[in-house]
Amino acid sequence: LFRVKYKMSFAWKDRRLKFMNLRKSRFTVVKSEDEYKNIWWPRVKSVNTAEIDDAQYHTESLVTIEKLQESNETSGLSSLHNSYILDGSLARIHFSYIISVKYICVFSMEYYPFDVEVCHVKLILNREQSRKIEIIANELQIIAGRYLAKFSLVDSYMCLVEGEDNGAIMTIYAIFTRNLVKFVLMTCLPTVLGAAIGHATNYIQESNFHTACSMNLTILLVFTTMFVNAMLTLPQSSFLKMSDIWLLFCMALPFMDVILQICCLRLRTRLEAENLKLEKLFEEREGIEMSSRMRDEVEYKLNVVKLFMFKVKPLVMLVFVVMFWFLGIYFRVNRLEKIDVEGADGVCVEANYSSVNDQSILKMNSM
Protein backbone atom coordinates (compact mmCIF):
# COMPACT_ATOMS: atom_id res chain seq x y z
CA LEU A 1 0.00 0.00 0.00
CA PHE A 2 1.13 3.54 -0.67
CA ARG A 3 -0.59 6.71 0.46
CA VAL A 4 -1.09 9.57 -1.97
CA LYS A 5 -2.25 13.04 -1.07
CA TYR A 6 -3.37 14.97 -4.10
CA LYS A 7 -5.51 17.86 -5.22
CA MET A 8 -7.94 17.10 -8.02
CA SER A 9 -9.43 19.99 -9.99
CA PHE A 10 -12.29 19.88 -12.50
CA ALA A 11 -13.76 22.52 -14.80
CA TRP A 12 -16.93 22.29 -16.89
CA LYS A 13 -19.87 24.24 -18.30
CA ASP A 14 -23.51 23.61 -17.45
CA ARG A 15 -25.91 25.26 -19.91
CA ARG A 16 -28.88 24.48 -17.68
CA LEU A 17 -27.78 26.97 -15.03
CA LYS A 18 -28.33 30.68 -14.74
CA PHE A 19 -25.93 32.68 -12.59
CA MET A 20 -27.08 35.80 -10.83
CA ASN A 21 -25.03 38.81 -9.75
CA LEU A 22 -21.58 37.38 -10.31
CA ARG A 23 -18.78 39.59 -9.09
CA LYS A 24 -16.95 41.91 -11.41
CA SER A 25 -13.79 39.96 -10.76
CA ARG A 26 -13.12 36.87 -12.84
CA PHE A 27 -13.87 34.28 -10.13
CA THR A 28 -16.76 34.07 -7.68
CA VAL A 29 -16.66 31.63 -4.76
CA VAL A 30 -19.81 29.64 -4.02
CA LYS A 31 -20.39 29.92 -0.27
CA SER A 32 -24.08 29.12 0.15
CA GLU A 33 -24.71 25.50 1.15
CA ASP A 34 -27.96 25.35 -0.85
CA GLU A 35 -26.23 26.55 -4.01
CA TYR A 36 -23.36 24.18 -3.30
CA LYS A 37 -25.71 21.18 -3.18
CA ASN A 38 -27.64 22.19 -6.32
CA ILE A 39 -24.54 22.32 -8.52
CA TRP A 40 -23.82 19.17 -10.49
CA TRP A 41 -20.28 17.85 -10.54
CA PRO A 42 -18.69 14.69 -11.94
CA ARG A 43 -18.58 11.68 -9.65
CA VAL A 44 -15.12 10.13 -9.84
CA LYS A 45 -14.25 6.72 -8.41
CA SER A 46 -10.83 5.27 -7.67
CA VAL A 47 -10.47 1.67 -8.78
CA ASN A 48 -7.31 0.42 -7.06
CA THR A 49 -7.85 1.75 -3.53
CA ALA A 50 -7.49 -0.11 -0.26
CA GLU A 51 -10.39 1.83 1.25
CA ILE A 52 -14.02 1.55 0.28
CA ASP A 53 -15.70 4.59 -1.28
CA ASP A 54 -12.63 6.71 -0.76
CA ALA A 55 -13.19 9.53 -3.23
CA GLN A 56 -15.58 11.53 -1.11
CA TYR A 57 -15.87 15.25 -1.63
CA HIS A 58 -15.03 17.06 1.57
CA THR A 59 -16.96 19.99 2.97
CA GLU A 60 -13.86 22.15 2.55
CA SER A 61 -13.97 21.54 -1.19
CA LEU A 62 -13.86 24.77 -3.17
CA VAL A 63 -16.37 25.64 -5.89
CA THR A 64 -15.81 28.78 -7.94
CA ILE A 65 -17.54 30.29 -10.98
CA GLU A 66 -15.33 31.72 -13.70
CA LYS A 67 -17.01 34.45 -15.77
CA LEU A 68 -15.89 34.02 -19.36
CA GLN A 69 -17.58 37.17 -20.68
CA GLU A 70 -19.88 39.96 -19.51
CA SER A 71 -23.66 39.88 -19.91
CA ASN A 72 -26.15 42.76 -19.89
CA GLU A 73 -29.17 40.54 -19.33
CA THR A 74 -31.26 41.46 -16.26
CA SER A 75 -33.96 39.65 -14.35
CA GLY A 76 -36.74 41.85 -15.71
CA LEU A 77 -39.71 43.63 -14.14
CA SER A 78 -41.36 40.41 -12.96
CA SER A 79 -38.60 39.81 -10.39
CA LEU A 80 -38.62 41.43 -6.97
CA HIS A 81 -34.86 42.02 -7.05
CA ASN A 82 -33.10 43.48 -10.02
CA SER A 83 -30.25 41.07 -10.85
CA TYR A 84 -27.72 40.57 -13.59
CA ILE A 85 -28.11 37.12 -15.13
CA LEU A 86 -25.35 35.18 -16.87
CA ASP A 87 -26.14 32.12 -18.96
CA GLY A 88 -24.39 28.86 -17.99
CA SER A 89 -22.65 28.64 -21.36
CA LEU A 90 -20.84 31.90 -20.60
CA ALA A 91 -19.31 30.68 -17.33
CA ARG A 92 -17.13 27.79 -16.27
CA ILE A 93 -17.56 25.96 -12.96
CA HIS A 94 -14.36 25.03 -11.14
CA PHE A 95 -14.39 22.34 -8.49
CA SER A 96 -11.33 21.14 -6.53
CA TYR A 97 -10.72 19.02 -3.47
CA ILE A 98 -7.77 17.58 -1.54
CA ILE A 99 -7.82 13.96 -0.50
CA SER A 100 -5.40 11.44 1.02
CA VAL A 101 -5.97 7.82 -0.02
CA LYS A 102 -4.18 4.47 0.30
CA TYR A 103 -3.73 2.80 -3.09
CA ILE A 104 -2.73 -0.76 -3.89
CA CYS A 105 0.59 -1.14 -5.71
CA VAL A 106 2.13 -4.51 -6.59
CA PHE A 107 5.89 -4.44 -5.92
CA SER A 108 8.44 -6.69 -7.65
CA MET A 109 10.95 -7.30 -4.87
CA GLU A 110 13.22 -9.88 -6.51
CA TYR A 111 15.74 -7.17 -7.47
CA TYR A 112 15.57 -5.27 -4.17
CA PRO A 113 17.21 -2.78 -3.63
CA PHE A 114 17.57 -2.23 -7.39
CA ASP A 115 13.86 -2.69 -8.03
CA VAL A 116 11.81 -0.34 -10.18
CA GLU A 117 8.18 0.01 -9.16
CA VAL A 118 5.29 1.33 -11.26
CA CYS A 119 2.31 2.47 -9.19
CA HIS A 120 -0.83 4.02 -10.55
CA VAL A 121 -3.94 5.89 -9.48
CA LYS A 122 -6.88 4.91 -11.69
CA LEU A 123 -9.93 7.22 -11.77
CA ILE A 124 -13.14 6.46 -13.66
CA LEU A 125 -16.59 7.95 -14.15
CA ASN A 126 -19.73 5.89 -13.82
CA ARG A 127 -21.34 4.65 -17.03
CA GLU A 128 -24.17 7.19 -17.07
CA GLN A 129 -21.90 10.21 -16.75
CA SER A 130 -19.27 8.84 -19.12
CA ARG A 131 -21.83 8.96 -21.97
CA LYS A 132 -22.31 12.71 -21.52
CA ILE A 133 -18.82 13.81 -20.52
CA GLU A 134 -15.58 14.06 -22.42
CA ILE A 135 -12.43 13.96 -20.28
CA ILE A 136 -9.48 16.01 -21.47
CA ALA A 137 -6.04 15.25 -19.97
CA ASN A 138 -4.72 18.71 -19.21
CA GLU A 139 -1.90 18.92 -16.67
CA LEU A 140 -0.16 16.86 -14.00
CA GLN A 141 1.87 18.77 -11.42
CA ILE A 142 4.02 17.30 -8.64
CA ILE A 143 4.87 19.33 -5.51
CA ALA A 144 6.64 16.65 -3.42
CA GLY A 145 9.75 16.66 -5.60
CA ARG A 146 11.57 13.69 -7.07
CA TYR A 147 13.41 12.53 -3.94
CA LEU A 148 11.33 10.93 -1.16
CA ALA A 149 12.38 9.19 2.06
CA LYS A 150 12.82 5.71 0.55
CA PHE A 151 12.23 6.20 -3.16
CA SER A 152 13.09 8.49 -6.02
CA LEU A 153 10.34 9.49 -8.43
CA VAL A 154 11.84 8.81 -11.85
CA ASP A 155 8.86 9.91 -13.91
CA SER A 156 5.11 10.41 -13.77
CA TYR A 157 2.39 10.46 -16.40
CA MET A 158 -1.32 11.09 -16.61
CA CYS A 159 -2.89 9.01 -19.38
CA LEU A 160 -6.39 8.94 -20.77
CA VAL A 161 -7.74 5.79 -22.43
CA GLU A 162 -11.17 4.65 -23.49
CA GLY A 163 -12.57 1.85 -21.32
CA GLU A 164 -14.98 -0.78 -22.55
CA ASP A 165 -17.70 -0.44 -19.92
CA ASN A 166 -16.80 2.57 -17.82
CA GLY A 167 -16.11 5.11 -20.53
CA ALA A 168 -12.94 7.13 -20.28
CA ILE A 169 -10.37 6.05 -17.69
CA MET A 170 -7.80 8.50 -16.35
CA THR A 171 -4.70 6.86 -14.90
CA ILE A 172 -1.82 8.61 -13.14
CA TYR A 173 1.39 6.57 -13.30
CA ALA A 174 4.32 7.03 -10.93
CA ILE A 175 7.63 5.25 -11.63
CA PHE A 176 9.79 4.81 -8.53
CA THR A 177 13.33 3.60 -7.92
CA ARG A 178 14.64 2.83 -4.46
CA ASN A 179 17.25 5.07 -2.88
CA LEU A 180 20.48 3.07 -2.59
CA VAL A 181 22.09 5.27 0.08
CA LYS A 182 20.16 3.57 2.89
CA PHE A 183 21.11 0.10 1.62
CA VAL A 184 24.77 1.10 1.33
CA LEU A 185 24.97 2.66 4.80
CA MET A 186 22.84 0.14 6.70
CA THR A 187 23.74 -3.11 4.93
CA CYS A 188 26.76 -2.90 2.63
CA LEU A 189 29.06 -0.81 4.80
CA PRO A 190 28.64 -2.88 8.04
CA THR A 191 28.94 -6.19 6.20
CA VAL A 192 32.02 -5.11 4.22
CA LEU A 193 33.74 -3.89 7.39
CA GLY A 194 32.78 -7.07 9.24
CA ALA A 195 34.05 -9.25 6.38
CA ALA A 196 37.33 -7.27 6.31
CA ILE A 197 37.81 -7.74 10.06
CA GLY A 198 37.05 -11.44 9.70
CA HIS A 199 39.60 -11.77 6.92
CA ALA A 200 42.18 -9.90 9.02
CA THR A 201 41.95 -12.64 11.66
CA ASN A 202 43.68 -14.97 9.19
CA TYR A 203 46.91 -13.06 9.86
CA ILE A 204 46.75 -13.58 13.63
CA GLN A 205 49.43 -15.88 15.05
CA GLU A 206 48.59 -19.52 15.61
CA SER A 207 48.84 -19.11 19.37
CA ASN A 208 45.82 -16.74 19.23
CA PHE A 209 43.61 -19.18 17.33
CA HIS A 210 40.83 -19.03 19.93
CA THR A 211 40.68 -15.23 19.66
CA ALA A 212 40.43 -15.37 15.87
CA CYS A 213 37.77 -18.06 15.99
CA SER A 214 35.73 -16.12 18.55
CA MET A 215 35.87 -12.95 16.43
CA ASN A 216 34.64 -14.77 13.34
CA LEU A 217 31.79 -16.44 15.21
CA THR A 218 30.77 -13.06 16.63
CA ILE A 219 30.78 -11.55 13.12
CA LEU A 220 28.70 -14.50 11.88
CA LEU A 221 26.19 -13.89 14.67
CA VAL A 222 25.94 -10.18 13.74
CA PHE A 223 25.39 -11.01 10.06
CA THR A 224 22.74 -13.57 10.98
CA THR A 225 20.91 -10.97 13.07
CA MET A 226 21.03 -8.50 10.16
CA PHE A 227 19.67 -11.16 7.81
CA VAL A 228 16.78 -12.06 10.13
CA ASN A 229 15.91 -8.39 10.67
CA ALA A 230 15.92 -7.81 6.92
CA MET A 231 13.61 -10.79 6.38
CA LEU A 232 11.19 -9.50 9.02
CA THR A 233 11.30 -5.85 7.92
CA LEU A 234 10.89 -6.29 4.17
CA PRO A 235 7.65 -7.59 2.61
CA GLN A 236 7.40 -11.37 2.66
CA SER A 237 8.11 -13.11 -0.64
CA SER A 238 8.49 -16.67 -1.91
CA PHE A 239 11.84 -15.96 -3.58
CA LEU A 240 15.24 -14.65 -2.60
CA LYS A 241 15.88 -10.96 -3.10
CA MET A 242 19.24 -9.56 -4.18
CA SER A 243 19.73 -8.16 -0.68
CA ASP A 244 19.22 -11.68 0.71
CA ILE A 245 21.93 -13.02 -1.63
CA TRP A 246 24.28 -10.29 -0.40
CA LEU A 247 23.67 -11.12 3.27
CA LEU A 248 23.92 -14.89 2.71
CA PHE A 249 27.25 -14.43 0.97
CA CYS A 250 28.48 -12.24 3.83
CA MET A 251 27.34 -14.89 6.34
CA ALA A 252 29.35 -17.50 4.46
CA LEU A 253 32.59 -15.48 4.74
CA PRO A 254 33.22 -15.76 8.54
CA PHE A 255 32.10 -19.38 8.39
CA MET A 256 34.72 -20.03 5.69
CA ASP A 257 37.34 -18.20 7.76
CA VAL A 258 36.66 -20.45 10.76
CA ILE A 259 36.86 -23.61 8.61
CA LEU A 260 40.08 -22.48 6.93
CA GLN A 261 41.67 -21.51 10.24
CA ILE A 262 40.77 -24.91 11.71
CA CYS A 263 42.24 -26.63 8.65
CA CYS A 264 45.43 -24.57 8.93
CA LEU A 265 45.78 -25.36 12.63
CA ARG A 266 45.22 -29.05 12.00
CA LEU A 267 47.69 -29.19 9.08
CA ARG A 268 50.35 -27.22 10.98
CA THR A 269 50.04 -29.65 13.89
CA ARG A 270 50.43 -32.60 11.52
CA LEU A 271 53.36 -30.92 9.77
CA GLU A 272 55.17 -30.39 13.08
CA ALA A 273 54.50 -34.01 14.00
CA GLU A 274 55.87 -35.19 10.65
CA ASN A 275 58.98 -33.00 11.06
CA LEU A 276 59.65 -34.48 14.51
CA LYS A 277 59.09 -37.95 13.14
CA LEU A 278 61.44 -37.26 10.22
CA GLU A 279 64.16 -35.96 12.55
CA LYS A 280 63.83 -39.09 14.64
CA LEU A 281 64.08 -41.30 11.54
CA PHE A 282 67.20 -39.42 10.42
CA GLU A 283 68.81 -40.42 13.67
CA GLU A 284 67.71 -44.05 13.24
CA ARG A 285 68.27 -43.98 9.42
CA GLU A 286 65.08 -46.01 8.75
CA GLY A 287 61.86 -45.11 6.75
CA ILE A 288 63.15 -41.68 5.79
CA GLU A 289 61.73 -41.73 2.26
CA MET A 290 58.17 -42.63 3.29
CA SER A 291 58.08 -40.11 6.12
CA SER A 292 59.47 -37.38 3.83
CA ARG A 293 56.71 -38.12 1.30
CA MET A 294 54.02 -37.80 3.97
CA ARG A 295 55.51 -34.53 5.20
CA ASP A 296 55.54 -33.11 1.65
CA GLU A 297 51.91 -34.14 1.21
CA VAL A 298 50.87 -32.36 4.42
CA GLU A 299 52.89 -29.29 3.46
CA TYR A 300 51.24 -29.23 0.02
CA LYS A 301 47.77 -29.32 1.59
CA LEU A 302 48.74 -26.52 3.95
CA ASN A 303 49.97 -24.39 1.05
CA VAL A 304 46.70 -25.01 -0.84
CA VAL A 305 44.64 -23.91 2.19
CA LYS A 306 46.82 -20.80 2.60
CA LEU A 307 46.46 -20.00 -1.11
CA PHE A 308 42.68 -20.19 -0.83
CA MET A 309 42.73 -18.21 2.42
CA PHE A 310 44.98 -15.32 1.36
CA LYS A 311 44.44 -15.07 -2.41
CA VAL A 312 41.40 -16.94 -3.73
CA LYS A 313 38.97 -15.83 -1.00
CA PRO A 314 39.74 -12.06 -1.32
CA LEU A 315 39.49 -12.38 -5.10
CA VAL A 316 36.09 -14.10 -4.82
CA MET A 317 34.90 -11.33 -2.48
CA LEU A 318 36.00 -8.64 -4.93
CA VAL A 319 34.39 -10.39 -7.93
CA PHE A 320 31.13 -10.89 -6.02
CA VAL A 321 30.89 -7.22 -4.99
CA VAL A 322 31.61 -6.02 -8.54
CA MET A 323 29.14 -8.47 -10.13
CA PHE A 324 26.45 -7.72 -7.54
CA TRP A 325 26.48 -3.99 -8.23
CA PHE A 326 26.96 -4.42 -11.98
CA LEU A 327 23.96 -6.75 -12.31
CA GLY A 328 21.85 -4.60 -9.98
CA ILE A 329 22.47 -1.41 -11.96
CA TYR A 330 21.99 -3.32 -15.23
CA PHE A 331 18.61 -4.71 -14.10
CA ARG A 332 17.49 -1.25 -12.99
CA VAL A 333 18.48 0.48 -16.24
CA ASN A 334 17.03 -2.34 -18.34
CA ARG A 335 13.75 -2.21 -16.42
CA LEU A 336 13.47 1.57 -16.84
CA GLU A 337 14.01 1.24 -20.59
CA LYS A 338 11.31 -1.43 -20.96
CA ILE A 339 8.61 0.25 -18.88
CA ASP A 340 5.56 1.00 -20.99
CA VAL A 341 2.51 2.53 -19.37
CA GLU A 342 -0.98 1.26 -20.16
CA GLY A 343 -2.04 4.51 -21.69
CA ALA A 344 0.63 4.57 -24.36
CA ASP A 345 -2.10 4.26 -27.02
CA GLY A 346 -4.13 7.05 -25.47
CA VAL A 347 -3.39 10.66 -24.58
CA CYS A 348 -0.57 11.00 -22.01
CA VAL A 349 0.68 14.11 -20.26
CA GLU A 350 4.09 14.15 -18.58
CA ALA A 351 4.39 15.53 -15.06
CA ASN A 352 5.58 19.02 -14.27
CA TYR A 353 7.64 19.07 -11.05
CA SER A 354 7.62 22.81 -10.48
CA SER A 355 3.93 23.49 -9.90
CA VAL A 356 1.33 23.00 -7.27
CA ASN A 357 -1.35 20.38 -7.92
CA ASP A 358 -2.72 17.54 -10.03
CA GLN A 359 -5.31 18.64 -12.52
CA SER A 360 -7.62 17.16 -15.09
CA ILE A 361 -10.35 19.01 -16.98
CA LEU A 362 -13.82 17.65 -17.71
CA LYS A 363 -15.63 19.21 -20.64
CA MET A 364 -19.42 18.97 -20.83
CA ASN A 365 -20.73 17.88 -24.24
CA SER A 366 -24.48 17.76 -23.65
CA MET A 367 -26.93 17.09 -20.87
C-alpha positions in Angstrom: 0.0 0.0 0.0 1.1 3.5 -0.7 -0.6 6.7 0.5 -1.1 9.6 -2.0 -2.2 13.0 -1.1 -3.4 15.0 -4.1 -5.5 17.9 -5.2 -7.9 17.1 -8.0 -9.4 20.0 -10.0 -12.3 19.9 -12.5 -13.8 22.5 -14.8 -16.9 22.3 -16.9 -19.9 24.2 -18.3 -23.5 23.6 -17.4 -25.9 25.3 -19.9 -28.9 24.5 -17.7 -27.8 27.0 -15.0 -28.3 30.7 -14.7 -25.9 32.7 -12.6 -27.1 35.8 -10.8 -25.0 38.8 -9.7 -21.6 37.4 -10.3 -18.8 39.6 -9.1 -17.0 41.9 -11.4 -13.8 40.0 -10.8 -13.1 36.9 -12.8 -13.9 34.3 -10.1 -16.8 34.1 -7.7 -16.7 31.6 -4.8 -19.8 29.6 -4.0 -20.4 29.9 -0.3 -24.1 29.1 0.1 -24.7 25.5 1.2 -28.0 25.3 -0.8 -26.2 26.5 -4.0 -23.4 24.2 -3.3 -25.7 21.2 -3.2 -27.6 22.2 -6.3 -24.5 22.3 -8.5 -23.8 19.2 -10.5 -20.3 17.8 -10.5 -18.7 14.7 -11.9 -18.6 11.7 -9.7 -15.1 10.1 -9.8 -14.2 6.7 -8.4 -10.8 5.3 -7.7 -10.5 1.7 -8.8 -7.3 0.4 -7.1 -7.9 1.8 -3.5 -7.5 -0.1 -0.3 -10.4 1.8 1.3 -14.0 1.5 0.3 -15.7 4.6 -1.3 -12.6 6.7 -0.8 -13.2 9.5 -3.2 -15.6 11.5 -1.1 -15.9 15.2 -1.6 -15.0 17.1 1.6 -17.0 20.0 3.0 -13.9 22.1 2.6 -14.0 21.5 -1.2 -13.9 24.8 -3.2 -16.4 25.6 -5.9 -15.8 28.8 -7.9 -17.5 30.3 -11.0 -15.3 31.7 -13.7 -17.0 34.5 -15.8 -15.9 34.0 -19.4 -17.6 37.2 -20.7 -19.9 40.0 -19.5 -23.7 39.9 -19.9 -26.2 42.8 -19.9 -29.2 40.5 -19.3 -31.3 41.5 -16.3 -34.0 39.6 -14.4 -36.7 41.9 -15.7 -39.7 43.6 -14.1 -41.4 40.4 -13.0 -38.6 39.8 -10.4 -38.6 41.4 -7.0 -34.9 42.0 -7.1 -33.1 43.5 -10.0 -30.3 41.1 -10.8 -27.7 40.6 -13.6 -28.1 37.1 -15.1 -25.4 35.2 -16.9 -26.1 32.1 -19.0 -24.4 28.9 -18.0 -22.7 28.6 -21.4 -20.8 31.9 -20.6 -19.3 30.7 -17.3 -17.1 27.8 -16.3 -17.6 26.0 -13.0 -14.4 25.0 -11.1 -14.4 22.3 -8.5 -11.3 21.1 -6.5 -10.7 19.0 -3.5 -7.8 17.6 -1.5 -7.8 14.0 -0.5 -5.4 11.4 1.0 -6.0 7.8 0.0 -4.2 4.5 0.3 -3.7 2.8 -3.1 -2.7 -0.8 -3.9 0.6 -1.1 -5.7 2.1 -4.5 -6.6 5.9 -4.4 -5.9 8.4 -6.7 -7.6 11.0 -7.3 -4.9 13.2 -9.9 -6.5 15.7 -7.2 -7.5 15.6 -5.3 -4.2 17.2 -2.8 -3.6 17.6 -2.2 -7.4 13.9 -2.7 -8.0 11.8 -0.3 -10.2 8.2 0.0 -9.2 5.3 1.3 -11.3 2.3 2.5 -9.2 -0.8 4.0 -10.6 -3.9 5.9 -9.5 -6.9 4.9 -11.7 -9.9 7.2 -11.8 -13.1 6.5 -13.7 -16.6 8.0 -14.2 -19.7 5.9 -13.8 -21.3 4.7 -17.0 -24.2 7.2 -17.1 -21.9 10.2 -16.7 -19.3 8.8 -19.1 -21.8 9.0 -22.0 -22.3 12.7 -21.5 -18.8 13.8 -20.5 -15.6 14.1 -22.4 -12.4 14.0 -20.3 -9.5 16.0 -21.5 -6.0 15.2 -20.0 -4.7 18.7 -19.2 -1.9 18.9 -16.7 -0.2 16.9 -14.0 1.9 18.8 -11.4 4.0 17.3 -8.6 4.9 19.3 -5.5 6.6 16.6 -3.4 9.8 16.7 -5.6 11.6 13.7 -7.1 13.4 12.5 -3.9 11.3 10.9 -1.2 12.4 9.2 2.1 12.8 5.7 0.6 12.2 6.2 -3.2 13.1 8.5 -6.0 10.3 9.5 -8.4 11.8 8.8 -11.8 8.9 9.9 -13.9 5.1 10.4 -13.8 2.4 10.5 -16.4 -1.3 11.1 -16.6 -2.9 9.0 -19.4 -6.4 8.9 -20.8 -7.7 5.8 -22.4 -11.2 4.6 -23.5 -12.6 1.9 -21.3 -15.0 -0.8 -22.6 -17.7 -0.4 -19.9 -16.8 2.6 -17.8 -16.1 5.1 -20.5 -12.9 7.1 -20.3 -10.4 6.0 -17.7 -7.8 8.5 -16.4 -4.7 6.9 -14.9 -1.8 8.6 -13.1 1.4 6.6 -13.3 4.3 7.0 -10.9 7.6 5.3 -11.6 9.8 4.8 -8.5 13.3 3.6 -7.9 14.6 2.8 -4.5 17.3 5.1 -2.9 20.5 3.1 -2.6 22.1 5.3 0.1 20.2 3.6 2.9 21.1 0.1 1.6 24.8 1.1 1.3 25.0 2.7 4.8 22.8 0.1 6.7 23.7 -3.1 4.9 26.8 -2.9 2.6 29.1 -0.8 4.8 28.6 -2.9 8.0 28.9 -6.2 6.2 32.0 -5.1 4.2 33.7 -3.9 7.4 32.8 -7.1 9.2 34.1 -9.2 6.4 37.3 -7.3 6.3 37.8 -7.7 10.1 37.1 -11.4 9.7 39.6 -11.8 6.9 42.2 -9.9 9.0 41.9 -12.6 11.7 43.7 -15.0 9.2 46.9 -13.1 9.9 46.8 -13.6 13.6 49.4 -15.9 15.1 48.6 -19.5 15.6 48.8 -19.1 19.4 45.8 -16.7 19.2 43.6 -19.2 17.3 40.8 -19.0 19.9 40.7 -15.2 19.7 40.4 -15.4 15.9 37.8 -18.1 16.0 35.7 -16.1 18.5 35.9 -13.0 16.4 34.6 -14.8 13.3 31.8 -16.4 15.2 30.8 -13.1 16.6 30.8 -11.6 13.1 28.7 -14.5 11.9 26.2 -13.9 14.7 25.9 -10.2 13.7 25.4 -11.0 10.1 22.7 -13.6 11.0 20.9 -11.0 13.1 21.0 -8.5 10.2 19.7 -11.2 7.8 16.8 -12.1 10.1 15.9 -8.4 10.7 15.9 -7.8 6.9 13.6 -10.8 6.4 11.2 -9.5 9.0 11.3 -5.9 7.9 10.9 -6.3 4.2 7.7 -7.6 2.6 7.4 -11.4 2.7 8.1 -13.1 -0.6 8.5 -16.7 -1.9 11.8 -16.0 -3.6 15.2 -14.6 -2.6 15.9 -11.0 -3.1 19.2 -9.6 -4.2 19.7 -8.2 -0.7 19.2 -11.7 0.7 21.9 -13.0 -1.6 24.3 -10.3 -0.4 23.7 -11.1 3.3 23.9 -14.9 2.7 27.3 -14.4 1.0 28.5 -12.2 3.8 27.3 -14.9 6.3 29.3 -17.5 4.5 32.6 -15.5 4.7 33.2 -15.8 8.5 32.1 -19.4 8.4 34.7 -20.0 5.7 37.3 -18.2 7.8 36.7 -20.4 10.8 36.9 -23.6 8.6 40.1 -22.5 6.9 41.7 -21.5 10.2 40.8 -24.9 11.7 42.2 -26.6 8.7 45.4 -24.6 8.9 45.8 -25.4 12.6 45.2 -29.1 12.0 47.7 -29.2 9.1 50.3 -27.2 11.0 50.0 -29.6 13.9 50.4 -32.6 11.5 53.4 -30.9 9.8 55.2 -30.4 13.1 54.5 -34.0 14.0 55.9 -35.2 10.6 59.0 -33.0 11.1 59.7 -34.5 14.5 59.1 -37.9 13.1 61.4 -37.3 10.2 64.2 -36.0 12.6 63.8 -39.1 14.6 64.1 -41.3 11.5 67.2 -39.4 10.4 68.8 -40.4 13.7 67.7 -44.1 13.2 68.3 -44.0 9.4 65.1 -46.0 8.7 61.9 -45.1 6.7 63.1 -41.7 5.8 61.7 -41.7 2.3 58.2 -42.6 3.3 58.1 -40.1 6.1 59.5 -37.4 3.8 56.7 -38.1 1.3 54.0 -37.8 4.0 55.5 -34.5 5.2 55.5 -33.1 1.7 51.9 -34.1 1.2 50.9 -32.4 4.4 52.9 -29.3 3.5 51.2 -29.2 0.0 47.8 -29.3 1.6 48.7 -26.5 4.0 50.0 -24.4 1.0 46.7 -25.0 -0.8 44.6 -23.9 2.2 46.8 -20.8 2.6 46.5 -20.0 -1.1 42.7 -20.2 -0.8 42.7 -18.2 2.4 45.0 -15.3 1.4 44.4 -15.1 -2.4 41.4 -16.9 -3.7 39.0 -15.8 -1.0 39.7 -12.1 -1.3 39.5 -12.4 -5.1 36.1 -14.1 -4.8 34.9 -11.3 -2.5 36.0 -8.6 -4.9 34.4 -10.4 -7.9 31.1 -10.9 -6.0 30.9 -7.2 -5.0 31.6 -6.0 -8.5 29.1 -8.5 -10.1 26.4 -7.7 -7.5 26.5 -4.0 -8.2 27.0 -4.4 -12.0 24.0 -6.7 -12.3 21.8 -4.6 -10.0 22.5 -1.4 -12.0 22.0 -3.3 -15.2 18.6 -4.7 -14.1 17.5 -1.2 -13.0 18.5 0.5 -16.2 17.0 -2.3 -18.3 13.8 -2.2 -16.4 13.5 1.6 -16.8 14.0 1.2 -20.6 11.3 -1.4 -21.0 8.6 0.2 -18.9 5.6 1.0 -21.0 2.5 2.5 -19.4 -1.0 1.3 -20.2 -2.0 4.5 -21.7 0.6 4.6 -24.4 -2.1 4.3 -27.0 -4.1 7.1 -25.5 -3.4 10.7 -24.6 -0.6 11.0 -22.0 0.7 14.1 -20.3 4.1 14.1 -18.6 4.4 15.5 -15.1 5.6 19.0 -14.3 7.6 19.1 -11.1 7.6 22.8 -10.5 3.9 23.5 -9.9 1.3 23.0 -7.3 -1.4 20.4 -7.9 -2.7 17.5 -10.0 -5.3 18.6 -12.5 -7.6 17.2 -15.1 -10.3 19.0 -17.0 -13.8 17.6 -17.7 -15.6 19.2 -20.6 -19.4 19.0 -20.8 -20.7 17.9 -24.2 -24.5 17.8 -23.6 -26.9 17.1 -20.9 
